[in-house]
Amino acid sequence: MSGRSPLPSEGEKKPLWKRLGWLVVIYAGSIVALGIFAMLIRLFMTAAGMKSH
């Protein structure tokens, strides 16, 4: 076990743009995943004969 912590200490915070970048990547990923999930549900509903007019 090494003495180095995986989390940054108070003195070595990551730059703001990196932290915001991760926030944007996670947010965009969740929106994409939700869109894929919605398309799959729509596909299964259409295959089952439920069509929207």
mmCIF entry with sequence, helices, sheets and N, C-alpha, C, O atoms, coordinates in Angstrom:
data_MODEL
# 
_entry.id   MODEL 
# 
_entity.id                         1 
_entity.type                       polymer 
_entity.pdbx_number_of_molecules   1 
# 
_entity_poly.entity_id                      1 
_entity_poly.type                           'polypeptide(L)' 
_entity_poly.nstd_linkage                   no 
_entity_poly.nstd_monomer                   no 
_entity_poly.pdbx_seq_one_letter_code       MSGRSPLPSEGEKKPLWKRLGWLVVIYAGSIVALGIFAMLIRLFMTAAGMKSH 
_entity_poly.pdbx_seq_one_letter_code_can   MSGRSPLPSEGEKKPLWKRLGWLVVIYAGSIVALGIFAMLIRLFMTAAGMKSH 
_entity_poly.pdbx_strand_id                 A 
# 
loop_
_entity_poly_seq.entity_id 
_entity_poly_seq.num 
_entity_poly_seq.mon_id 
_entity_poly_seq.hetero 
1 1  MET n 
1 2  SER n 
1 3  GLY n 
1 4  ARG n 
1 5  SER n 
1 6  PRO n 
1 7  LEU n 
1 8  PRO n 
1 9  SER n 
1 10 GLU n 
1 11 GLY n 
1 12 GLU n 
1 13 LYS n 
1 14 LYS n 
1 15 PRO n 
1 16 LEU n 
1 17 TRP n 
1 18 LYS n 
1 19 ARG n 
1 20 LEU n 
1 21 GLY n 
1 22 TRP n 
1 23 LEU n 
1 24 VAL n 
1 25 VAL n 
1 26 ILE n 
1 27 TYR n 
1 28 ALA n 
1 29 GLY n 
1 30 SER n 
1 31 ILE n 
1 32 VAL n 
1 33 ALA n 
1 34 LEU n 
1 35 GLY n 
1 36 ILE n 
1 37 PHE n 
1 38 ALA n 
1 39 MET n 
1 40 LEU n 
1 41 ILE n 
1 42 ARG n 
1 43 LEU n 
1 44 PHE n 
1 45 MET n 
1 46 THR n 
1 47 ALA n 
1 48 ALA n 
1 49 GLY n 
1 50 MET n 
1 51 LYS n 
1 52 SER n 
1 53 HIS n 
# 
_struct_asym.id          A 
_struct_asym.entity_id   1 
# 
loop_
_struct_conf.conf_type_id 
_struct_conf.id 
_struct_conf.pdbx_PDB_helix_id 
_struct_conf.beg_label_comp_id 
_struct_conf.beg_label_asym_id 
_struct_conf.beg_label_seq_id 
_struct_conf.pdbx_beg_PDB_ins_code 
_struct_conf.end_label_comp_id 
_struct_conf.end_label_asym_id 
_struct_conf.end_label_seq_id 
_struct_conf.pdbx_end_PDB_ins_code 
_struct_conf.beg_auth_comp_id 
_struct_conf.beg_auth_asym_id 
_struct_conf.beg_auth_seq_id 
_struct_conf.end_auth_comp_id 
_struct_conf.end_auth_asym_id 
_struct_conf.end_auth_seq_id 
_struct_conf.pdbx_PDB_helix_class 
_struct_conf.details 
_struct_conf.pdbx_PDB_helix_length 
HELX_P HELX_P1 AA1 GLU A 10 ? GLU A 12 ? GLU A 10 GLU A 12 5 ? 3  
HELX_P HELX_P2 AA2 LEU A 16 ? ALA A 47 ? LEU A 16 ALA A 47 1 ? 32 
# 
_struct_conf_type.id          HELX_P 
_struct_conf_type.criteria    ? 
_struct_conf_type.reference   ? 
# 
loop_
_atom_site.group_PDB 
_atom_site.id 
_atom_site.type_symbol 
_atom_site.label_atom_id 
_atom_site.label_alt_id 
_atom_site.label_comp_id 
_atom_site.label_asym_id 
_atom_site.label_entity_id 
_atom_site.label_seq_id 
_atom_site.pdbx_PDB_ins_code 
_atom_site.Cartn_x 
_atom_site.Cartn_y 
_atom_site.Cartn_z 
_atom_site.occupancy 
_atom_site.B_iso_or_equiv 
_atom_site.pdbx_formal_charge 
_atom_site.auth_seq_id 
_atom_site.auth_comp_id 
_atom_site.auth_asym_id 
_atom_site.auth_atom_id 
_atom_site.pdbx_PDB_model_num 
ATOM 1   N N  . MET A 1 1  ? 0.845   -1.182 0.000   1.00 0.00 ? 1  MET A N  1 
ATOM 2   C CA . MET A 1 1  ? 0.000   0.000  0.000   1.00 0.00 ? 1  MET A CA 1 
ATOM 3   C C  . MET A 1 1  ? 0.888   1.242  0.000   1.00 0.00 ? 1  MET A C  1 
ATOM 4   O O  . MET A 1 1  ? 1.772   1.387  0.845   1.00 0.00 ? 1  MET A O  1 
ATOM 5   N N  . SER A 1 2  ? 0.645   2.122  -0.945  1.00 0.00 ? 2  SER A N  1 
ATOM 6   C CA . SER A 1 2  ? 1.477   3.324  -1.024  1.00 0.00 ? 2  SER A CA 1 
ATOM 7   C C  . SER A 1 2  ? 0.927   4.398  -0.101  1.00 0.00 ? 2  SER A C  1 
ATOM 8   O O  . SER A 1 2  ? -0.238  4.359  0.294   1.00 0.00 ? 2  SER A O  1 
ATOM 9   N N  . GLY A 1 3  ? 1.773   5.350  0.233   1.00 0.00 ? 3  GLY A N  1 
ATOM 10  C CA . GLY A 1 3  ? 1.359   6.425  1.119   1.00 0.00 ? 3  GLY A CA 1 
ATOM 11  C C  . GLY A 1 3  ? 0.615   7.535  0.395   1.00 0.00 ? 3  GLY A C  1 
ATOM 12  O O  . GLY A 1 3  ? 0.148   8.481  1.030   1.00 0.00 ? 3  GLY A O  1 
ATOM 13  N N  . ARG A 1 4  ? 0.499   7.434  -0.927  1.00 0.00 ? 4  ARG A N  1 
ATOM 14  C CA . ARG A 1 4  ? -0.147  8.490  -1.720  1.00 0.00 ? 4  ARG A CA 1 
ATOM 15  C C  . ARG A 1 4  ? -1.643  8.222  -1.835  1.00 0.00 ? 4  ARG A C  1 
ATOM 16  O O  . ARG A 1 4  ? -2.059  7.113  -2.172  1.00 0.00 ? 4  ARG A O  1 
ATOM 17  N N  . SER A 1 5  ? -2.434  9.227  -1.557  1.00 0.00 ? 5  SER A N  1 
ATOM 18  C CA . SER A 1 5  ? -3.889  9.099  -1.633  1.00 0.00 ? 5  SER A CA 1 
ATOM 19  C C  . SER A 1 5  ? -4.344  9.301  -3.080  1.00 0.00 ? 5  SER A C  1 
ATOM 20  O O  . SER A 1 5  ? -3.791  10.148 -3.781  1.00 0.00 ? 5  SER A O  1 
ATOM 21  N N  . PRO A 1 6  ? -5.345  8.536  -3.541  1.00 0.00 ? 6  PRO A N  1 
ATOM 22  C CA . PRO A 1 6  ? -5.829  8.735  -4.912  1.00 0.00 ? 6  PRO A CA 1 
ATOM 23  C C  . PRO A 1 6  ? -6.591  10.049 -5.084  1.00 0.00 ? 6  PRO A C  1 
ATOM 24  O O  . PRO A 1 6  ? -6.697  10.565 -6.196  1.00 0.00 ? 6  PRO A O  1 
ATOM 25  N N  . LEU A 1 7  ? -7.116  10.582 -3.998  1.00 0.00 ? 7  LEU A N  1 
ATOM 26  C CA . LEU A 1 7  ? -7.844  11.843 -4.074  1.00 0.00 ? 7  LEU A CA 1 
ATOM 27  C C  . LEU A 1 7  ? -6.877  13.013 -3.931  1.00 0.00 ? 7  LEU A C  1 
ATOM 28  O O  . LEU A 1 7  ? -5.927  12.946 -3.151  1.00 0.00 ? 7  LEU A O  1 
ATOM 29  N N  . PRO A 1 8  ? -7.121  14.092 -4.688  1.00 0.00 ? 8  PRO A N  1 
ATOM 30  C CA . PRO A 1 8  ? -6.216  15.247 -4.557  1.00 0.00 ? 8  PRO A CA 1 
ATOM 31  C C  . PRO A 1 8  ? -6.379  15.914 -3.194  1.00 0.00 ? 8  PRO A C  1 
ATOM 32  O O  . PRO A 1 8  ? -7.487  16.018 -2.669  1.00 0.00 ? 8  PRO A O  1 
ATOM 33  N N  . SER A 1 9  ? -5.281  16.356 -2.643  1.00 0.00 ? 9  SER A N  1 
ATOM 34  C CA . SER A 1 9  ? -5.356  17.042 -1.360  1.00 0.00 ? 9  SER A CA 1 
ATOM 35  C C  . SER A 1 9  ? -5.778  18.493 -1.595  1.00 0.00 ? 9  SER A C  1 
ATOM 36  O O  . SER A 1 9  ? -5.943  18.917 -2.739  1.00 0.00 ? 9  SER A O  1 
ATOM 37  N N  . GLU A 1 10 ? -5.949  19.234 -0.534  1.00 0.00 ? 10 GLU A N  1 
ATOM 38  C CA . GLU A 1 10 ? -6.372  20.634 -0.646  1.00 0.00 ? 10 GLU A CA 1 
ATOM 39  C C  . GLU A 1 10 ? -5.411  21.462 -1.491  1.00 0.00 ? 10 GLU A C  1 
ATOM 40  O O  . GLU A 1 10 ? -5.842  22.364 -2.209  1.00 0.00 ? 10 GLU A O  1 
ATOM 41  N N  . GLY A 1 11 ? -4.121  21.171 -1.415  1.00 0.00 ? 11 GLY A N  1 
ATOM 42  C CA . GLY A 1 11 ? -3.125  21.960 -2.121  1.00 0.00 ? 11 GLY A CA 1 
ATOM 43  C C  . GLY A 1 11 ? -3.072  21.705 -3.618  1.00 0.00 ? 11 GLY A C  1 
ATOM 44  O O  . GLY A 1 11 ? -2.626  22.568 -4.374  1.00 0.00 ? 11 GLY A O  1 
ATOM 45  N N  . GLU A 1 12 ? -3.521  20.526 -4.062  1.00 0.00 ? 12 GLU A N  1 
ATOM 46  C CA . GLU A 1 12 ? -3.403  20.180 -5.475  1.00 0.00 ? 12 GLU A CA 1 
ATOM 47  C C  . GLU A 1 12 ? -4.768  19.953 -6.129  1.00 0.00 ? 12 GLU A C  1 
ATOM 48  O O  . GLU A 1 12 ? -5.030  18.875 -6.662  1.00 0.00 ? 12 GLU A O  1 
ATOM 49  N N  . LYS A 1 13 ? -5.633  20.966 -6.087  1.00 0.00 ? 13 LYS A N  1 
ATOM 50  C CA . LYS A 1 13 ? -6.941  20.874 -6.725  1.00 0.00 ? 13 LYS A CA 1 
ATOM 51  C C  . LYS A 1 13 ? -6.780  20.914 -8.239  1.00 0.00 ? 13 LYS A C  1 
ATOM 52  O O  . LYS A 1 13 ? -5.901  21.597 -8.763  1.00 0.00 ? 13 LYS A O  1 
ATOM 53  N N  . LYS A 1 14 ? -7.633  20.178 -8.930  1.00 0.00 ? 14 LYS A N  1 
ATOM 54  C CA . LYS A 1 14 ? -7.584  20.195 -10.392 1.00 0.00 ? 14 LYS A CA 1 
ATOM 55  C C  . LYS A 1 14 ? -8.145  21.525 -10.889 1.00 0.00 ? 14 LYS A C  1 
ATOM 56  O O  . LYS A 1 14 ? -8.948  22.156 -10.202 1.00 0.00 ? 14 LYS A O  1 
ATOM 57  N N  . PRO A 1 15 ? -7.724  21.955 -12.089 1.00 0.00 ? 15 PRO A N  1 
ATOM 58  C CA . PRO A 1 15 ? -8.222  23.226 -12.621 1.00 0.00 ? 15 PRO A CA 1 
ATOM 59  C C  . PRO A 1 15 ? -9.738  23.201 -12.819 1.00 0.00 ? 15 PRO A C  1 
ATOM 60  O O  . PRO A 1 15 ? -10.335 22.145 -13.027 1.00 0.00 ? 15 PRO A O  1 
ATOM 61  N N  . LEU A 1 16 ? -10.337 24.369 -12.753 1.00 0.00 ? 16 LEU A N  1 
ATOM 62  C CA . LEU A 1 16 ? -11.787 24.489 -12.876 1.00 0.00 ? 16 LEU A CA 1 
ATOM 63  C C  . LEU A 1 16 ? -12.278 23.936 -14.206 1.00 0.00 ? 16 LEU A C  1 
ATOM 64  O O  . LEU A 1 16 ? -13.313 23.271 -14.248 1.00 0.00 ? 16 LEU A O  1 
ATOM 65  N N  . TRP A 1 17 ? -11.565 24.192 -15.285 1.00 0.00 ? 17 TRP A N  1 
ATOM 66  C CA . TRP A 1 17 ? -12.024 23.726 -16.604 1.00 0.00 ? 17 TRP A CA 1 
ATOM 67  C C  . TRP A 1 17 ? -12.053 22.205 -16.672 1.00 0.00 ? 17 TRP A C  1 
ATOM 68  O O  . TRP A 1 17 ? -12.901 21.640 -17.363 1.00 0.00 ? 17 TRP A O  1 
ATOM 69  N N  . LYS A 1 18 ? -11.145 21.531 -15.972 1.00 0.00 ? 18 LYS A N  1 
ATOM 70  C CA . LYS A 1 18 ? -11.162 20.058 -15.967 1.00 0.00 ? 18 LYS A CA 1 
ATOM 71  C C  . LYS A 1 18 ? -12.358 19.541 -15.179 1.00 0.00 ? 18 LYS A C  1 
ATOM 72  O O  . LYS A 1 18 ? -13.024 18.592 -15.595 1.00 0.00 ? 18 LYS A O  1 
ATOM 73  N N  . ARG A 1 19 ? -12.623 20.170 -14.042 1.00 0.00 ? 19 ARG A N  1 
ATOM 74  C CA . ARG A 1 19 ? -13.761 19.729 -13.234 1.00 0.00 ? 19 ARG A CA 1 
ATOM 75  C C  . ARG A 1 19 ? -15.066 19.990 -13.965 1.00 0.00 ? 19 ARG A C  1 
ATOM 76  O O  . ARG A 1 19 ? -15.960 19.144 -13.950 1.00 0.00 ? 19 ARG A O  1 
ATOM 77  N N  . LEU A 1 20 ? -15.192 21.155 -14.610 1.00 0.00 ? 20 LEU A N  1 
ATOM 78  C CA . LEU A 1 20 ? -16.407 21.449 -15.375 1.00 0.00 ? 20 LEU A CA 1 
ATOM 79  C C  . LEU A 1 20 ? -16.505 20.555 -16.603 1.00 0.00 ? 20 LEU A C  1 
ATOM 80  O O  . LEU A 1 20 ? -17.600 20.170 -17.012 1.00 0.00 ? 20 LEU A O  1 
ATOM 81  N N  . GLY A 1 21 ? -15.361 20.227 -17.188 1.00 0.00 ? 21 GLY A N  1 
ATOM 82  C CA . GLY A 1 21 ? -15.353 19.328 -18.337 1.00 0.00 ? 21 GLY A CA 1 
ATOM 83  C C  . GLY A 1 21 ? -15.934 17.971 -17.993 1.00 0.00 ? 21 GLY A C  1 
ATOM 84  O O  . GLY A 1 21 ? -16.726 17.415 -18.754 1.00 0.00 ? 21 GLY A O  1 
ATOM 85  N N  . TRP A 1 22 ? -15.536 17.436 -16.837 1.00 0.00 ? 22 TRP A N  1 
ATOM 86  C CA . TRP A 1 22 ? -16.081 16.150 -16.411 1.00 0.00 ? 22 TRP A CA 1 
ATOM 87  C C  . TRP A 1 22 ? -17.585 16.253 -16.170 1.00 0.00 ? 22 TRP A C  1 
ATOM 88  O O  . TRP A 1 22 ? -18.337 15.339 -16.509 1.00 0.00 ? 22 TRP A O  1 
ATOM 89  N N  . LEU A 1 23 ? -18.013 17.354 -15.593 1.00 0.00 ? 23 LEU A N  1 
ATOM 90  C CA . LEU A 1 23 ? -19.446 17.556 -15.352 1.00 0.00 ? 23 LEU A CA 1 
ATOM 91  C C  . LEU A 1 23 ? -20.208 17.536 -16.676 1.00 0.00 ? 23 LEU A C  1 
ATOM 92  O O  . LEU A 1 23 ? -21.257 16.899 -16.781 1.00 0.00 ? 23 LEU A O  1 
ATOM 93  N N  . VAL A 1 24 ? -19.683 18.230 -17.681 1.00 0.00 ? 24 VAL A N  1 
ATOM 94  C CA . VAL A 1 24 ? -20.331 18.285 -19.000 1.00 0.00 ? 24 VAL A CA 1 
ATOM 95  C C  . VAL A 1 24 ? -20.336 16.903 -19.655 1.00 0.00 ? 24 VAL A C  1 
ATOM 96  O O  . VAL A 1 24 ? -21.339 16.505 -20.248 1.00 0.00 ? 24 VAL A O  1 
ATOM 97  N N  . VAL A 1 25 ? -19.225 16.170 -19.553 1.00 0.00 ? 25 VAL A N  1 
ATOM 98  C CA . VAL A 1 25 ? -19.146 14.829 -20.153 1.00 0.00 ? 25 VAL A CA 1 
ATOM 99  C C  . VAL A 1 25 ? -20.164 13.890 -19.506 1.00 0.00 ? 25 VAL A C  1 
ATOM 100 O O  . VAL A 1 25 ? -20.857 13.149 -20.203 1.00 0.00 ? 25 VAL A O  1 
ATOM 101 N N  . ILE A 1 26 ? -20.254 13.918 -18.188 1.00 0.00 ? 26 ILE A N  1 
ATOM 102 C CA . ILE A 1 26 ? -21.206 13.046 -17.490 1.00 0.00 ? 26 ILE A CA 1 
ATOM 103 C C  . ILE A 1 26 ? -22.648 13.438 -17.831 1.00 0.00 ? 26 ILE A C  1 
ATOM 104 O O  . ILE A 1 26 ? -23.494 12.568 -18.039 1.00 0.00 ? 26 ILE A O  1 
ATOM 105 N N  . TYR A 1 27 ? -22.928 14.743 -17.888 1.00 0.00 ? 27 TYR A N  1 
ATOM 106 C CA . TYR A 1 27 ? -24.276 15.219 -18.227 1.00 0.00 ? 27 TYR A CA 1 
ATOM 107 C C  . TYR A 1 27 ? -24.642 14.800 -19.648 1.00 0.00 ? 27 TYR A C  1 
ATOM 108 O O  . TYR A 1 27 ? -25.731 14.273 -19.878 1.00 0.00 ? 27 TYR A O  1 
ATOM 109 N N  . ALA A 1 28 ? -23.738 15.032 -20.601 1.00 0.00 ? 28 ALA A N  1 
ATOM 110 C CA . ALA A 1 28 ? -24.010 14.670 -21.995 1.00 0.00 ? 28 ALA A CA 1 
ATOM 111 C C  . ALA A 1 28 ? -24.194 13.156 -22.128 1.00 0.00 ? 28 ALA A C  1 
ATOM 112 O O  . ALA A 1 28 ? -25.062 12.699 -22.870 1.00 0.00 ? 28 ALA A O  1 
ATOM 113 N N  . GLY A 1 29 ? -23.385 12.388 -21.417 1.00 0.00 ? 29 GLY A N  1 
ATOM 114 C CA . GLY A 1 29 ? -23.519 10.937 -21.463 1.00 0.00 ? 29 GLY A CA 1 
ATOM 115 C C  . GLY A 1 29 ? -24.865 10.466 -20.949 1.00 0.00 ? 29 GLY A C  1 
ATOM 116 O O  . GLY A 1 29 ? -25.454 9.531  -21.491 1.00 0.00 ? 29 GLY A O  1 
ATOM 117 N N  . SER A 1 30 ? -25.348 11.113 -19.906 1.00 0.00 ? 30 SER A N  1 
ATOM 118 C CA . SER A 1 30 ? -26.651 10.708 -19.370 1.00 0.00 ? 30 SER A CA 1 
ATOM 119 C C  . SER A 1 30 ? -27.782 11.063 -20.335 1.00 0.00 ? 30 SER A C  1 
ATOM 120 O O  . SER A 1 30 ? -28.754 10.317 -20.457 1.00 0.00 ? 30 SER A O  1 
ATOM 121 N N  . ILE A 1 31 ? -27.655 12.203 -21.023 1.00 0.00 ? 31 ILE A N  1 
ATOM 122 C CA . ILE A 1 31 ? -28.673 12.593 -22.010 1.00 0.00 ? 31 ILE A CA 1 
ATOM 123 C C  . ILE A 1 31 ? -28.673 11.610 -23.179 1.00 0.00 ? 31 ILE A C  1 
ATOM 124 O O  . ILE A 1 31 ? -29.737 11.208 -23.649 1.00 0.00 ? 31 ILE A O  1 
ATOM 125 N N  . VAL A 1 32 ? -27.486 11.220 -23.651 1.00 0.00 ? 32 VAL A N  1 
ATOM 126 C CA . VAL A 1 32 ? -27.384 10.250 -24.749 1.00 0.00 ? 32 VAL A CA 1 
ATOM 127 C C  . VAL A 1 32 ? -27.969 8.910  -24.323 1.00 0.00 ? 32 VAL A C  1 
ATOM 128 O O  . VAL A 1 32 ? -28.714 8.293  -25.085 1.00 0.00 ? 32 VAL A O  1 
ATOM 129 N N  . ALA A 1 33 ? -27.643 8.452  -23.117 1.00 0.00 ? 33 ALA A N  1 
ATOM 130 C CA . ALA A 1 33 ? -28.167 7.175  -22.631 1.00 0.00 ? 33 ALA A CA 1 
ATOM 131 C C  . ALA A 1 33 ? -29.694 7.217  -22.526 1.00 0.00 ? 33 ALA A C  1 
ATOM 132 O O  . ALA A 1 33 ? -30.365 6.245  -22.870 1.00 0.00 ? 33 ALA A O  1 
ATOM 133 N N  . LEU A 1 34 ? -30.236 8.324  -22.057 1.00 0.00 ? 34 LEU A N  1 
ATOM 134 C CA . LEU A 1 34 ? -31.690 8.463  -21.956 1.00 0.00 ? 34 LEU A CA 1 
ATOM 135 C C  . LEU A 1 34 ? -32.337 8.437  -23.337 1.00 0.00 ? 34 LEU A C  1 
ATOM 136 O O  . LEU A 1 34 ? -33.396 7.835  -23.519 1.00 0.00 ? 34 LEU A O  1 
ATOM 137 N N  . GLY A 1 35 ? -31.704 9.088  -24.307 1.00 0.00 ? 35 GLY A N  1 
ATOM 138 C CA . GLY A 1 35 ? -32.228 9.086  -25.677 1.00 0.00 ? 35 GLY A CA 1 
ATOM 139 C C  . GLY A 1 35 ? -32.231 7.695  -26.283 1.00 0.00 ? 35 GLY A C  1 
ATOM 140 O O  . GLY A 1 35 ? -33.198 7.304  -26.937 1.00 0.00 ? 35 GLY A O  1 
ATOM 141 N N  . ILE A 1 36 ? -31.149 6.941  -26.070 1.00 0.00 ? 36 ILE A N  1 
ATOM 142 C CA . ILE A 1 36 ? -31.073 5.568  -26.583 1.00 0.00 ? 36 ILE A CA 1 
ATOM 143 C C  . ILE A 1 36 ? -32.143 4.705  -25.929 1.00 0.00 ? 36 ILE A C  1 
ATOM 144 O O  . ILE A 1 36 ? -32.806 3.912  -26.598 1.00 0.00 ? 36 ILE A O  1 
ATOM 145 N N  . PHE A 1 37 ? -32.309 4.863  -24.624 1.00 0.00 ? 37 PHE A N  1 
ATOM 146 C CA . PHE A 1 37 ? -33.326 4.102  -23.894 1.00 0.00 ? 37 PHE A CA 1 
ATOM 147 C C  . PHE A 1 37 ? -34.728 4.416  -24.436 1.00 0.00 ? 37 PHE A C  1 
ATOM 148 O O  . PHE A 1 37 ? -35.538 3.509  -24.623 1.00 0.00 ? 37 PHE A O  1 
ATOM 149 N N  . ALA A 1 38 ? -35.010 5.695  -24.684 1.00 0.00 ? 38 ALA A N  1 
ATOM 150 C CA . ALA A 1 38 ? -36.320 6.099  -25.208 1.00 0.00 ? 38 ALA A CA 1 
ATOM 151 C C  . ALA A 1 38 ? -36.548 5.528  -26.610 1.00 0.00 ? 38 ALA A C  1 
ATOM 152 O O  . ALA A 1 38 ? -37.652 5.083  -26.924 1.00 0.00 ? 38 ALA A O  1 
ATOM 153 N N  . MET A 1 39 ? -35.511 5.538  -27.453 1.00 0.00 ? 39 MET A N  1 
ATOM 154 C CA . MET A 1 39 ? -35.656 4.981  -28.803 1.00 0.00 ? 39 MET A CA 1 
ATOM 155 C C  . MET A 1 39 ? -35.916 3.482  -28.760 1.00 0.00 ? 39 MET A C  1 
ATOM 156 O O  . MET A 1 39 ? -36.699 2.958  -29.552 1.00 0.00 ? 39 MET A O  1 
ATOM 157 N N  . LEU A 1 40 ? -35.243 2.780  -27.816 1.00 0.00 ? 40 LEU A N  1 
ATOM 158 C CA . LEU A 1 40 ? -35.477 1.341  -27.689 1.00 0.00 ? 40 LEU A CA 1 
ATOM 159 C C  . LEU A 1 40 ? -36.907 1.045  -27.242 1.00 0.00 ? 40 LEU A C  1 
ATOM 160 O O  . LEU A 1 40 ? -37.545 0.128  -27.760 1.00 0.00 ? 40 LEU A O  1 
ATOM 161 N N  . ILE A 1 41 ? -37.404 1.815  -26.289 1.00 0.00 ? 41 ILE A N  1 
ATOM 162 C CA . ILE A 1 41 ? -38.789 1.621  -25.843 1.00 0.00 ? 41 ILE A CA 1 
ATOM 163 C C  . ILE A 1 41 ? -39.753 1.859  -27.000 1.00 0.00 ? 41 ILE A C  1 
ATOM 164 O O  . ILE A 1 41 ? -40.702 1.100  -27.194 1.00 0.00 ? 41 ILE A O  1 
ATOM 165 N N  . ARG A 1 42 ? -39.498 2.925  -27.769 1.00 0.00 ? 42 ARG A N  1 
ATOM 166 C CA . ARG A 1 42 ? -40.364 3.231  -28.906 1.00 0.00 ? 42 ARG A CA 1 
ATOM 167 C C  . ARG A 1 42 ? -40.312 2.108  -29.946 1.00 0.00 ? 42 ARG A C  1 
ATOM 168 O O  . ARG A 1 42 ? -41.336 1.738  -30.520 1.00 0.00 ? 42 ARG A O  1 
ATOM 169 N N  . LEU A 1 43 ? -39.105 1.568  -30.184 1.00 0.00 ? 43 LEU A N  1 
ATOM 170 C CA . LEU A 1 43 ? -38.943 0.468  -31.132 1.00 0.00 ? 43 LEU A CA 1 
ATOM 171 C C  . LEU A 1 43 ? -39.742 -0.751 -30.681 1.00 0.00 ? 43 LEU A C  1 
ATOM 172 O O  . LEU A 1 43 ? -40.447 -1.363 -31.483 1.00 0.00 ? 43 LEU A O  1 
ATOM 173 N N  . PHE A 1 44 ? -39.634 -1.104 -29.403 1.00 0.00 ? 44 PHE A N  1 
ATOM 174 C CA . PHE A 1 44 ? -40.372 -2.267 -28.893 1.00 0.00 ? 44 PHE A CA 1 
ATOM 175 C C  . PHE A 1 44 ? -41.883 -2.033 -28.926 1.00 0.00 ? 44 PHE A C  1 
ATOM 176 O O  . PHE A 1 44 ? -42.651 -2.950 -29.216 1.00 0.00 ? 44 PHE A O  1 
ATOM 177 N N  . MET A 1 45 ? -42.300 -0.820 -28.632 1.00 0.00 ? 45 MET A N  1 
ATOM 178 C CA . MET A 1 45 ? -43.740 -0.521 -28.679 1.00 0.00 ? 45 MET A CA 1 
ATOM 179 C C  . MET A 1 45 ? -44.270 -0.602 -30.110 1.00 0.00 ? 45 MET A C  1 
ATOM 180 O O  . MET A 1 45 ? -45.370 -1.105 -30.336 1.00 0.00 ? 45 MET A O  1 
ATOM 181 N N  . THR A 1 46 ? -43.490 -0.108 -31.080 1.00 0.00 ? 46 THR A N  1 
ATOM 182 C CA . THR A 1 46 ? -43.894 -0.181 -32.475 1.00 0.00 ? 46 THR A CA 1 
ATOM 183 C C  . THR A 1 46 ? -43.957 -1.641 -32.932 1.00 0.00 ? 46 THR A C  1 
ATOM 184 O O  . THR A 1 46 ? -44.875 -2.041 -33.648 1.00 0.00 ? 46 THR A O  1 
ATOM 185 N N  . ALA A 1 47 ? -42.952 -2.440 -32.500 1.00 0.00 ? 47 ALA A N  1 
ATOM 186 C CA . ALA A 1 47 ? -42.936 -3.852 -32.870 1.00 0.00 ? 47 ALA A CA 1 
ATOM 187 C C  . ALA A 1 47 ? -44.129 -4.602 -32.265 1.00 0.00 ? 47 ALA A C  1 
ATOM 188 O O  . ALA A 1 47 ? -44.599 -5.586 -32.837 1.00 0.00 ? 47 ALA A O  1 
ATOM 189 N N  . ALA A 1 48 ? -44.614 -4.140 -31.116 1.00 0.00 ? 48 ALA A N  1 
ATOM 190 C CA . ALA A 1 48 ? -45.757 -4.783 -30.462 1.00 0.00 ? 48 ALA A CA 1 
ATOM 191 C C  . ALA A 1 48 ? -47.095 -4.298 -31.031 1.00 0.00 ? 48 ALA A C  1 
ATOM 192 O O  . ALA A 1 48 ? -48.154 -4.760 -30.607 1.00 0.00 ? 48 ALA A O  1 
ATOM 193 N N  . GLY A 1 49 ? -47.047 -3.370 -31.986 1.00 0.00 ? 49 GLY A N  1 
ATOM 194 C CA . GLY A 1 49 ? -48.270 -2.907 -32.626 1.00 0.00 ? 49 GLY A CA 1 
ATOM 195 C C  . GLY A 1 49 ? -48.833 -1.633 -32.045 1.00 0.00 ? 49 GLY A C  1 
ATOM 196 O O  . GLY A 1 49 ? -49.921 -1.209 -32.434 1.00 0.00 ? 49 GLY A O  1 
ATOM 197 N N  . MET A 1 50 ? -48.123 -1.014 -31.127 1.00 0.00 ? 50 MET A N  1 
ATOM 198 C CA . MET A 1 50 ? -48.595 0.248  -30.560 1.00 0.00 ? 50 MET A CA 1 
ATOM 199 C C  . MET A 1 50 ? -47.960 1.395  -31.340 1.00 0.00 ? 50 MET A C  1 
ATOM 200 O O  . MET A 1 50 ? -46.784 1.706  -31.150 1.00 0.00 ? 50 MET A O  1 
ATOM 201 N N  . LYS A 1 51 ? -48.737 2.021  -32.213 1.00 0.00 ? 51 LYS A N  1 
ATOM 202 C CA . LYS A 1 51 ? -48.210 3.113  -33.024 1.00 0.00 ? 51 LYS A CA 1 
ATOM 203 C C  . LYS A 1 51 ? -48.875 4.413  -32.611 1.00 0.00 ? 51 LYS A C  1 
ATOM 204 O O  . LYS A 1 51 ? -50.071 4.446  -32.321 1.00 0.00 ? 51 LYS A O  1 
ATOM 205 N N  . SER A 1 52 ? -48.091 5.487  -32.586 1.00 0.00 ? 52 SER A N  1 
ATOM 206 C CA . SER A 1 52 ? -48.692 6.786  -32.286 1.00 0.00 ? 52 SER A CA 1 
ATOM 207 C C  . SER A 1 52 ? -49.209 7.400  -33.591 1.00 0.00 ? 52 SER A C  1 
ATOM 208 O O  . SER A 1 52 ? -48.601 7.245  -34.650 1.00 0.00 ? 52 SER A O  1 
ATOM 209 N N  . HIS A 1 53 ? -50.322 8.087  -33.493 1.00 0.00 ? 53 HIS A N  1 
ATOM 210 C CA . HIS A 1 53 ? -50.932 8.676  -34.700 1.00 0.00 ? 53 HIS A CA 1 
ATOM 211 C C  . HIS A 1 53 ? -50.606 10.123 -34.801 1.00 0.00 ? 53 HIS A C  1 
ATOM 212 O O  . HIS A 1 53 ? -51.030 10.787 -35.747 1.00 0.00 ? 53 HIS A O  1 
# 
